[in-house]
Amino acid sequence: MPNTNTARAERERRAHLRRLVFSAKERCSCGAGFAYLRWKSSRVWDCSAILLGDALLEGESGTCHHSLPCTYFEIVSERQPAANGRSTRPAA
C-alpha cells in the first residue's frame, strides 16, 4: 500500500497540473515549459517548474537560471489552434 502522504502529494500535483495552461513550445532557460494559472486575470507566463514547486531556487545546491516571468503575447498556449496539438506540459 502506498504511503498516504505520497499519494496525497501526487493527487495535489495532478490537480495543480490541471489548473495550469502550458505554452505550446516556449521554454524557460532551465528547460521547463512556460505556464500560467488558468483562472488568474493576469496571464503572466512563468517557469512551470517554479509553479509546480519542482525547481531548485537560488541558494539551493544544483540550482539553474530561470527566465523572468513575462507577459509575451507572442507565446502560443497549448489551448490555441495555432499550437497544432503541441504542448510543453510534462508527461503524466
C-alpha positions as YAML, in Angstrom:
chain: A
units: angstrom
residues:
- id: 1
  name: MET
  ca: [0.00, 0.00, 0.00]
- id: 2
  name: PRO
  ca: [1.48, 3.41, -0.97]
- id: 3
  name: ASN
  ca: [2.33, 5.94, 1.69]
- id: 4
  name: THR
  ca: [-0.73, 8.18, 2.22]
- id: 5
  name: ASN
  ca: [1.41, 11.33, 2.25]
- id: 6
  name: THR
  ca: [2.95, 10.33, -1.08]
- id: 7
  name: ALA
  ca: [-0.46, 9.56, -2.56]
- id: 8
  name: ARG
  ca: [-1.86, 12.88, -1.36]
- id: 9
  name: ALA
  ca: [1.11, 14.80, -2.74]
- id: 10
  name: GLU
  ca: [0.64, 13.10, -6.12]
- id: 11
  name: ARG
  ca: [-3.09, 13.97, -6.16]
- id: 12
  name: GLU
  ca: [-2.30, 17.59, -5.32]
- id: 13
  name: ARG
  ca: [0.33, 17.73, -8.07]
- id: 14
  name: ARG
  ca: [-2.13, 16.35, -10.66]
- id: 15
  name: ALA
  ca: [-4.75, 18.89, -9.54]
- id: 16
  name: HIS
  ca: [-2.21, 21.70, -9.85]
- id: 17
  name: LEU
  ca: [-1.20, 20.49, -13.32]
- id: 18
  name: ARG
  ca: [-4.86, 20.70, -14.39]
- id: 19
  name: ARG
  ca: [-5.00, 24.34, -13.24]
- id: 20
  name: LEU
  ca: [-2.02, 25.34, -15.39]
- id: 21
  name: VAL
  ca: [-2.06, 26.30, -19.06]
- id: 22
  name: PHE
  ca: [1.26, 25.48, -20.74]
- id: 23
  name: SER
  ca: [2.92, 27.08, -23.73]
- id: 24
  name: ALA
  ca: [2.94, 25.19, -27.00]
- id: 25
  name: LYS
  ca: [6.72, 25.35, -27.46]
- id: 26
  name: GLU
  ca: [8.35, 28.19, -25.49]
- id: 27
  name: ARG
  ca: [10.51, 27.05, -22.58]
- id: 28
  name: CYS
  ca: [12.28, 28.62, -19.63]
- id: 29
  name: SER
  ca: [16.05, 28.73, -19.77]
- id: 30
  name: CYS
  ca: [16.05, 25.77, -17.31]
- id: 31
  name: GLY
  ca: [14.20, 23.63, -19.88]
- id: 32
  name: ALA
  ca: [10.75, 23.53, -18.26]
- id: 33
  name: GLY
  ca: [7.81, 24.88, -20.26]
- id: 34
  name: PHE
  ca: [6.26, 28.27, -19.57]
- id: 35
  name: ALA
  ca: [2.83, 28.17, -17.92]
- id: 36
  name: TYR
  ca: [0.27, 30.34, -16.14]
- id: 37
  name: LEU
  ca: [-2.61, 29.68, -13.76]
- id: 38
  name: ARG
  ca: [-5.78, 29.19, -15.79]
- id: 39
  name: TRP
  ca: [-8.18, 31.28, -13.68]
- id: 40
  name: LYS
  ca: [-5.98, 34.29, -12.90]
- id: 41
  name: SER
  ca: [-6.99, 37.54, -14.53]
- id: 42
  name: SER
  ca: [-3.40, 38.48, -15.33]
- id: 43
  name: ARG
  ca: [-1.84, 35.98, -17.70]
- id: 44
  name: VAL
  ca: [1.84, 36.02, -16.76]
- id: 45
  name: TRP
  ca: [3.95, 33.25, -18.25]
- id: 46
  name: ASP
  ca: [6.31, 31.75, -15.67]
- id: 47
  name: CYS
  ca: [8.54, 28.70, -15.38]
- id: 48
  name: SER
  ca: [6.32, 25.67, -14.79]
- id: 49
  name: ALA
  ca: [8.99, 24.08, -12.60]
- id: 50
  name: ILE
  ca: [8.66, 27.03, -10.22]
- id: 51
  name: LEU
  ca: [4.85, 26.98, -10.35]
- id: 52
  name: LEU
  ca: [4.81, 23.25, -9.59]
- id: 53
  name: GLY
  ca: [7.41, 23.53, -6.83]
- id: 54
  name: ASP
  ca: [9.90, 21.33, -8.69]
- id: 55
  name: ALA
  ca: [12.58, 23.97, -9.23]
- id: 56
  name: LEU
  ca: [15.63, 24.44, -7.10]
- id: 57
  name: LEU
  ca: [15.83, 28.15, -6.41]
- id: 58
  name: GLU
  ca: [18.78, 30.40, -5.68]
- id: 59
  name: GLY
  ca: [20.80, 29.23, -2.70]
- id: 60
  name: GLU
  ca: [19.98, 25.53, -3.10]
- id: 61
  name: SER
  ca: [22.59, 23.15, -4.45]
- id: 62
  name: GLY
  ca: [22.21, 22.31, -8.13]
- id: 63
  name: THR
  ca: [20.21, 25.43, -8.97]
- id: 64
  name: CYS
  ca: [19.87, 26.69, -12.51]
- id: 65
  name: HIS
  ca: [18.96, 30.02, -14.05]
- id: 66
  name: HIS
  ca: [15.24, 30.63, -14.64]
- id: 67
  name: SER
  ca: [13.76, 33.13, -17.05]
- id: 68
  name: LEU
  ca: [11.86, 36.01, -15.51]
- id: 69
  name: PRO
  ca: [8.05, 35.90, -15.63]
- id: 70
  name: CYS
  ca: [6.72, 37.66, -18.71]
- id: 71
  name: THR
  ca: [3.53, 38.72, -20.47]
- id: 72
  name: TYR
  ca: [4.69, 37.99, -24.01]
- id: 73
  name: PHE
  ca: [1.77, 37.97, -26.38]
- id: 74
  name: GLU
  ca: [3.85, 36.06, -28.93]
- id: 75
  name: ILE
  ca: [3.82, 32.91, -26.79]
- id: 76
  name: VAL
  ca: [1.24, 30.44, -28.09]
- id: 77
  name: SER
  ca: [-0.67, 28.50, -25.45]
- id: 78
  name: GLU
  ca: [-1.41, 24.78, -25.77]
- id: 79
  name: ARG
  ca: [-5.11, 25.71, -25.95]
- id: 80
  name: GLN
  ca: [-4.82, 27.84, -29.10]
- id: 81
  name: PRO
  ca: [-5.50, 26.32, -32.53]
- id: 82
  name: ALA
  ca: [-2.12, 27.62, -33.73]
- id: 83
  name: ALA
  ca: [-0.42, 25.20, -31.30]
- id: 84
  name: ASN
  ca: [-1.37, 22.28, -33.58]
- id: 85
  name: GLY
  ca: [-1.53, 19.93, -30.59]
- id: 86
  name: ARG
  ca: [1.90, 20.89, -29.23]
- id: 87
  name: SER
  ca: [2.46, 21.43, -25.51]
- id: 88
  name: THR
  ca: [5.32, 21.75, -23.06]
- id: 89
  name: ARG
  ca: [3.16, 20.06, -20.39]
- id: 90
  name: PRO
  ca: [5.18, 17.37, -18.55]
- id: 91
  name: ALA
  ca: [4.22, 13.76, -19.20]
- id: 92
  name: ALA
  ca: [1.92, 12.33, -16.56]
...
